[in-house]
Structures are given as structure tokens and as C-alpha cells.
């Protein structure tokens, strides 16, 4: 089996969606016999209990590149796989030089880069005239030396994986000569279904409602994911006030922690307090429960015993949302906000109930309709469950395995070993 080294900008799966994805991928690959090392920051490694998570840099500044290169060579890995999202590297662009430095230091193993986002943010250093910078970006890109957004990260990779349609289409349009090494492998559910051990689902349903101080006959809508201002919670809460007025036994649970890479420390505490204040202002203290961060099994039990899933994101929901796939995998009918442009993979009226972002009245009306229609809930839950099975982690791991094997068996690769 190939030796795999993964580079992660940060590796705090409890606080970062990309790190959480990487942890899931590692677990699924391990089930296929592919063990992996993670090379990340010293701080992230110190916070991990996994001995295969190695701290090799202090941060992602250019001064740390040579220690990183030395550490990569020391792994003697057969495959180097870089997980890239700008925010996980603190928006430091030095990582874009890494593939070039590796090639210059005679690294011969294949480099794979997973691009979690692309086409929305570019390097704009101070001190370089804007006109000159634009000329340099285009000059190198035209000659296929570098990419105006990600430097050498894509042009020097043997395989490029995107997790979403938008990133793939943008890369194809901008860098068509890379199409033959470009793959799209969607993400999977960020929490897998965990069947209760030794208890019936009825018992777990009772326990969940009891823990929230609710009666057994309440109907629960569940939001799942990191709590963040872009998730539309300021729309959901006043909408739910209208739901409770129409359906007194309706309840809402916000499943997920607030502290994340995008909302750290004091910012997270302030936002948690803001949500609690909004709940109090709406007199929903007895109808809304915020769980905070939970382990995967506990999250799964909340979702298994809910009646409706709701994702009111301000920018709309796409297949980049592991929370959407998790709600579907837990047999929940889902109400979600439509993105602009809409994600064509989700444009099936039998799959989701769509609402417009930031539409309090529309969201309340759709929640009331779905709470009141058991047959509609059943049909949506069945369709969502079937749909989510396309994105299983075993399938994702197999597709990665196939890419690794193809690279390792390529004639040019065999000639360099």
C-alpha cells in the first residue's frame, strides 16, 4: 500500500470543516489499508491525540517553507496530498511555492492537490503596483508556469481534485490544459448515522426530548452545523417564532458548536451570546435549544430523532454542504435556501423544499406546511436518503485510491523510482 503524506493548513476537526473532511478521508482510506501522516502546524499537532499528526511548521509564512520541504522529504511518502482552502492557511499564499520547491529539490513522488474553493479570492500584496501584479499573474498563467490565483499549486500537481462543481468549472475555463488531471469528488456527510447502542430509537427520542425539557409529543426542526452569522440563524429564529404561534408543540434545536476557524475565541462567545439574546427577545427560551459542540454519536442521535431539517444559509445551500448530506442521510426532510446560481445537482422539487435567503415569512410558511404534512415529510426523507447515498465515504475513499494508483503506475512514475 502506498505511503501517504497529507498537508493540512490546520488540523482541528472540531473547529474546521476542511480538517473535519480530511479526518473523514483518512479514516476511510485507512479502512482500505492506506495509512497517512498529516503534516501541519506545531499548535495543531499538539492539540491532537493522533501520533500520526506531525507539527512541522509554526505557521505558513515563507520562512517556514524550507522546514516544510525537509519534513516532506523525510516522510519518504509515495504520494503527497495537499488539502487547500485559503482560510486554513491563514490566507498566507506562501504554500503556493511548495510544489515548485519540491520539484527543485528532486521530489519525484506524485503531488495531489484538493482544491476546496477556487475563483473567489486572489493574492493582493502591498508594495507591488496593481498593474504590474496583474501583468505578472497573466504573463505566467499564459505560459502555463503558474496560475493567477494559486501560484504553482495546480500547475505543478500531478492530479487536482475539486470538491464542487463551481471550482471545477472555473479551473477548466481558466486552465484548460489541466483538464486531463482534474477530478471532481464531492464531499460526504460530515456526520455519519450512528445507531443507538442497546436502546430503541423510541428510547433515544424520549431521552433527547427530556434533555431539552420537552414533552415526548413535540415536533422538532433541526439545524446542524457550525453556528455562524452567514448560516441564516437570524432569519430562522424570528421565522420559528411564527411557527410556534401556529403549531404550539413545534420545537427547534440548533445542533453544533459556535467556535470555528471562521469564528474563533471571543468572537464565538459574542455570537453565542447574541443568539441567546435573540432567543430571549423572541420569548423562545422554552422552544429553542442550542446544544453546543457535540461528539458525532450525540449529533447523530439528535438528527435521528428530529422531524424536519432546516438550513437557511444566507448564500444558499449547495453540495459543498456536508450538513445537508448529513440531514438527508438521517432521513430528514430538508428545507433549505436556494443558492444563486442554483446548484443543478439539487434542482429537484422532490428532493428539497426551497426558500429564498433571508425571507422570514417564506421560511416560516414552509416550516408550518412541512410540520403539518406527514406524507410530504415521508416523501422528502426517502428521496433525500436515496440521494445522499451517492456521497458515501467508502466511495469517496475508493475514488482517491484509484487516483493514487493511477499516478503510481504511470510510466513516467515507474521510470523515476
N, C-alpha and C positions, 0 to 999 in steps of 0.2 A: 504494500500500500504506500502511496506517496506521502512524503513528509510535507506538511502544510504549515506555512507561517502566515498569520493574518496580522495586518497593521490596522489598528483602531485608534482614531483620534482621541477617543475616551472610551473607557470600558466600565461604565456604571449602568448595568442593565436596568436597575431600578429607577434611574432618572433620565435615561436617554433611549429614544426609540430605535436609533441605529444600533446602539450597543445591545439592546434587547433582541433585535433582529440577528445580530452577529452571534449572540449566545445561543439562540434557537438553531441557527445554521450549524454551529459547532456541535451541538448535541445530536442533530440529525445526521451529520457526517460521521460522527463517532459511532453511531449505530451501523454504519456501513464500513466500519473498520478504519476510517480516516481520522487519526488524531491530529490535533492542531495546537500550535503555540500562538499566543496573542502578544504582539509587541505594542506597548502603549506607554503612557507616562508613568513616572515613578508613583505619583499620587494615586492614579487609578489602580496600579498593581498592588499597592499597599492596602487599598480598601477591599481587595478581592481575596477570597479564601482559596482560589484556584491556583495551584502551584504552576500551572501552565500559562498563567498570565504574567508576563515579564515587563517590568519597568525598565525602559532603555533610554528615555529622554526626560528632561524636565518639562519641556513644552515643545511647541512645534516651530520655534524660531529657526532662522537659517543657521545659527551657531550650533544647533543640535543635529544637523544633518549628518555630519561625519560620524558621531557616535551611533546614530541610527544605521548608517551604512555598515559600519563594523559589526553591529549586532545582527543585522540581517545575514551577512556573510557567515557569522559564527553559527547560525542555526543549521547551515548546510541543507536547507529546505529544497525539496524538489519543485515546489510551487510557492510563489509569493502572491498573496491575495490582499490587495489594499481595499479597505472599505472607506469610501469617501462621501462625506457630506460636509460642506464648508463649516457649519457651526460646530461640528465635533472637533475641528482643529482650531477653534477659536478664530475662525476666518483668517488664519495665517496662511499665506499662499506658498510658503517655502516647500511644502510637501510636493508641489508640482515639479520640483527639480529632482526629486528622488529617483525616478526611473532612469533619468539621464546619468546621474552619478553612479548608479548601479551598473549601467552598461559600460561606463568609462572605467570602472574598477573590475571589469571582467566577470560580472554576474551573468551566468549563462542560463539559469533556470527561467522558465516562463513567468511572466508577470501578468496577473489578472487584476483588473480594477472594477469594482462595483460602484457605479455612479447612482447615488440615491436621489440626487437632484441635479438639474442642469438647465441652463438657459435663463437664469433669473438674477445672477449677481456676478460682477466681474471685478477684478483687481484694479483699484484706482489709487496707486501710491502717490503720496505727496512728494513734491520736488521734481517730478517729471512732467513737462508740459503736456497737456491733454492731447494736442495734435500729434506730438512725437510718439506718445504712448500708443495712440490709435494706429499710427503708421507701423510701429513695431509689431503690434498684435497681428495686423493683417498681412504684413510682409512675411512673417514666419509661418502663419497659417497657410498662406497661398503656396508656399514651398513645402508644405507638409512636414515642417520641422516641429512646430508646436501648435497648440490650439489656443485661441484668444482668451478662452475662459479658464481652462485647466492646464495650461502650460504643456509639459511633456507627459502628463499623467495618462492621457489617452493615446497620444501618438507613439509612445514607447511601450505600450501594453500589448501583450500577445492576444488577449481577449478582454473585451469590455462587456460588462453586464449592467443592464439598466433594470430598475425595479418597476418602471412605469412607462406607459405609452408616450407621454409628453416628452420625457427625456430622450427616449429612443428616436422619436421623430425629429427632434431638434438636432441631435447629433448626426443623423442621416442627412439632413438638409445642409448642415454646416460643414460636415466632414464626410462626404460620400465615399471617399476612398477607404474609410474604415468599416464600411458596411459588412465586409466579409468576416470581420472579427467581433461583430456586435451582436449581442444576445439580449433578449428580454425575458427575465424570470421574475414574475410578480412575487410580492411578499405573501406570507401566510398569516393566519390569525395570530395575534400577539398573546393570546391565552388559549390553550387547548382545553377541550372538555375534560373535566375531572369528575368521574362518577363517585358519588359518596361511598365511603368505605364502611360497610356494616350497617348502613342506615338506608331507609327508603327515601325516595325523593320527597314524599309527603312529610316525613320527619324533618328533613333539611328545610323544606319550605316553612314549616312551623318555627324552626329554630331561627331562621333568618328574620321572619316577621317579629318574633319575640325579642330578638336582639335590637330591633328598631322600635320596640314598644308599640307594635301594631297588632291588630287582630288578624286571625287567620284568613278572614274573608276579604282582606284588602287586595286591590289590583295594583301591581307595581309596574311603573315605567322605569327603565334603567338606562342611564348614561354611563358609558365606560371609556376611560382614557385619562391622560393627564388633564387636570383642571388648569385651564389657561384662558386668557381673555379672548383668544381667537376661536375658542370652541363653541361660542354662542350661548354660554350659560346665562348671560344677562338677558337673552331672549327667552330661553327655556323657563326660567323661574317665573316671570310675570305671566307667561303663557300657561304655566301649570296652575297658577292662581285661578285662572278662568276654568281650567279643567276641574279643579276641586269644587268650584261653585256648581258645576253641572253634574259631577259624579263625586259625591262626598267621600266614598271609600277609595278613591284613587290616591296613590302614593308615588313618590319619586325618590329614587336612590341614585346618588352620584358616586359611582364606583371608581376610585382611583386617587392617587396622591397628587399633591399640588407642586411639590418641589421637583424640578426637572432641569435639564441643561438650559432650556429656554427661559426658565423662571427659577433662579437659584435663591437660596438663603432668605434674606429679609424680604425680597420681592415676593417670594412664595408665601411667606407668613402674612404679608399685607393682603395678598389676593384671597387667601383663605378667609381672613377677617372680613374682607369686602363681601364675599359670598354669604357668610354668616349674617352680616348686617342686612343684606338684601333679603335673605330668607325671613329675618325677623320683621323687617319693614312690611313684608307682604303677609305677615301673620301665618307663615307656613312652617313654623318650628315643629309642629306635630305631623306634618305631611311630607317633609323632605328630610332625608338622612344622607349625610356625607360620610363615607367610610374611611377616607384617608387611604394611604398606601396599604395594599393587602398582598399576601403571597398568592401565587397562581391558583392554588386549590380553593382558597376562600373566594377569590374573584369568580371562579367558575361556578361555585355554589350560588353566589348572588345572581349570576346570569341565568343559571338553570331554573331558578325559582321565580324569576320575573315573568311578566306577561307581555311587555312591549319594550323594544329597544328604541332609543332616540339619540340622534347625532345631529345637532343643529349648528354645525360649523359655519362660521361667518363667510368662509370662502368656498363652502360646498364640500361635498364628500366625493372622493374618487377611490379607485382601487389602491391608492397609496395608503389607505387607512386600514391598518391591522385591526383596529377596534370594530370596524364594520364587519370584517370577516369573522371576528370572534363572536359578535352578536348573532350572526347568521348560523355559525357552527353550533351555537347553543339553542337553536330552534326558535329564535326570537323574531317576530315580525318587526320590521325596522321602518321608522320614519326618519328621513334624512333631508338635508338641504342640497339642492342641485347646484353643481359647480358651473362655472362659465369659462370655456365652453363645457357642455355636459360630457361626462365620460361615456363613450359609446358602449363600453362593456356593461354598463349598468342601466342602459336605456331600455328597460323592460318594465312596463307598468305592473306586471305580475310579480316583480321582484321586490320593489320598494314602494313606499308611499313618499312622494316628493313634496317638499315645501320650499318656499323662497327664503333665502337667508335673511335674518333679522325681521321676519314677519311674525310678530307676536300673535296676532289674530289667526293667521293661517295655521300656525303650529298648534295653537290651542284647538282649533276646529278639527284638525287631522287626528290629534290625540283623542279627542272625545269620540270621533267616529270609530277609531280603531278599538278603543276600550269597549265600545258598545256593540261591536260586531264580532262575535266569536268565530264565525265562518271565515271572515276576511283575515283574522289573525291566523287561523289554521292554514289557509292557502298561502299566505305570505311566508309563514315559518317553514313550510315544506319546500317552497321554491328557493328560499334563502339557503336552507340546509343543502339542497342539491347543488346550488351554485357554488357554495363555499368549498365543497369537496374538490374542486379543481385546483385549489391552492393549498394542498396538504404539505406539511413539512417533509415527509418522506419523498414526495415528488420533487420538491424544491432541491433537496439534497441530491437526488438522483441526477437532476439536470446539471448541477455543479460537478458532480462526479464525472459525468460524460464529457464536460468541457475540459476538466483536468486531464482525463485520459487521452483525449484527442490531442492536446498540446504535448503531452509526454511522449506520444507515439509518432509525432510528426517527424518526417525525415530530417529536417534541419536540426531538430532537437536531438535525435539519436546521434547525429554527426558531431555534436559538441560535448558528448559525455565521455 
